[in-house]
Amino acid sequence: MVSLGFLKNKKRSNLPLPPLPNHANRNIAKRFDLSHLPELPLDFPKNVQKDEVPIFISVQDYEKIIHETKIIRAKLLESGEYLAHLDKIKSLYEKELDKLTKILEKVENKISAADKLISR
């Protein structure tokens, strides 16, 4: 396996490209008729700008990214299970609250009936 570690720490500079050689037939579009070729659509992801260059990563970094995305997926599934459990607790709470509300209404009705009997 060839190690290209010396390329890792090099910063890419935005130096301008050297000028093109001055050839008489340098304009390819004039030499060849490309008008009949369809224009290819460039489908870039929404979060990637068209002027960005492709990113090349090492195998170790790729494996690390895959491992971390698996961890994130596992945490996401775990959080979904927690949400389902909280939803179940919420529905039980609402049922108990409905029961207590009905009991409170019955007690209020009995007290109002007793007040009507006493006030006669």
Phi, psi and omega per residue, in radians:
M1 nan 2.282 -3.104
V2 -1.538 2.254 3.139
S3 -1.619 2.199 3.094
L4 -1.959 0.629 -3.101
G5 -1.086 -0.465 -3.137
F6 -1.165 -0.321 3.114
L7 -1.484 -0.299 -3.063
K8 -1.116 -0.790 -3.003
N9 -1.535 -0.093 3.133
K10 -1.327 2.287 3.087
K11 -1.540 2.412 3.106
R12 -1.471 2.225 3.129
S13 -1.720 2.788 3.139
N14 -1.735 0.841 3.114
L15 -1.247 2.529 3.111
P16 -1.182 2.651 3.107
L17 -1.240 2.651 3.083
P18 -1.173 2.715 -3.122
P19 -1.154 2.607 3.110
L20 -1.239 2.619 3.078
P21 -1.140 2.616 -3.089
N22 -1.557 1.533 3.102
H23 -1.800 2.685 -3.121
A24 -1.205 -0.659 -3.085
N25 -1.860 0.745 -3.042
R26 -1.349 -0.402 -3.113
N27 -1.483 1.798 -3.069
I28 -1.193 -0.594 -3.118
A29 -1.077 -0.549 3.113
K30 -1.356 -0.544 -3.109
R31 -1.326 -0.603 -3.103
F32 -2.141 2.419 3.103
D33 -1.473 1.870 -3.125
L34 -1.817 0.155 -3.059
S35 -1.206 -0.464 -3.113
H36 -1.342 -0.255 -3.136
L37 -1.380 2.382 3.124
P38 -1.246 2.612 3.095
E39 -1.372 2.219 -3.101
L40 -1.383 2.306 3.097
P41 -1.287 2.438 3.088
L42 -1.804 1.794 -3.133
D43 -1.606 1.672 3.089
F44 -1.642 2.554 3.012
P45 -1.035 2.686 -3.061
K46 -1.113 -0.488 -3.097
N47 -1.573 0.000 -3.133
V48 -1.956 2.271 3.110
Q49 -1.465 2.685 -3.053
K50 -1.188 -0.444 -3.097
D51 -1.533 0.033 3.094
E52 -1.391 2.580 3.116
V53 -1.632 2.707 3.101
P54 -1.077 2.573 -3.141
I55 -1.780 2.250 3.097
F56 -1.870 2.275 -3.114
I57 -2.183 2.785 3.136
S58 -1.344 2.854 3.140
V59 -1.089 -0.692 -3.137
Q60 -1.107 -0.741 3.100
D61 -1.140 -0.688 3.117
Y62 -1.087 -0.782 3.119
E63 -1.103 -0.656 3.098
K64 -1.122 -0.734 3.120
I65 -1.111 -0.766 3.122
I66 -1.071 -0.776 3.130
H67 -1.071 -0.782 -3.117
E68 -1.193 -0.613 3.096
T69 -1.194 -0.569 3.057
K70 -1.140 -0.705 3.093
I71 -1.104 -0.753 3.132
I72 -1.096 -0.739 3.106
R73 -1.081 -0.729 3.129
A74 -1.101 -0.747 3.112
K75 -1.138 -0.637 3.106
L76 -1.133 -0.767 3.085
L77 -1.114 -0.697 3.128
E78 -1.123 -0.719 3.123
S79 -1.172 -0.572 3.057
G80 -1.120 -0.678 3.088
E81 -1.150 -0.705 3.084
Y82 -1.080 -0.726 3.125
L83 -1.118 -0.691 3.101
A84 -1.115 -0.702 3.109
H85 -1.142 -0.744 3.108
L86 -1.128 -0.635 3.101
D87 -1.134 -0.683 3.094
K88 -1.124 -0.763 3.105
I89 -1.087 -0.715 3.135
K90 -1.080 -0.765 -3.136
S91 -1.155 -0.671 3.067
L92 -1.111 -0.708 3.113
Y93 -1.079 -0.780 3.139
E94 -1.133 -0.649 3.093
K95 -1.111 -0.799 3.128
E96 -1.121 -0.672 3.109
L97 -1.120 -0.698 3.079
D98 -1.104 -0.732 3.111
K99 -1.073 -0.800 -3.138
L100 -1.142 -0.627 3.097
T101 -1.120 -0.743 3.118
K102 -1.131 -0.733 3.108
I103 -1.087 -0.748 3.136
L104 -1.100 -0.703 3.095
E105 -1.113 -0.717 3.113
K106 -1.089 -0.755 3.137
V107 -1.116 -0.747 3.111
E108 -1.085 -0.724 3.107
N109 -1.099 -0.712 3.126
K110 -1.165 -0.685 3.126
I111 -1.182 -0.727 3.124
S112 -1.162 -0.614 3.079
A113 -1.169 -0.708 3.111
A114 -1.149 -0.672 3.094
D115 -1.095 -0.670 3.128
K116 -1.153 -0.686 3.126
L117 -1.176 -0.692 -3.106
I118 -1.226 -0.665 -3.065
S119 -1.343 -0.041 3.129
R120 -1.335 nan nan
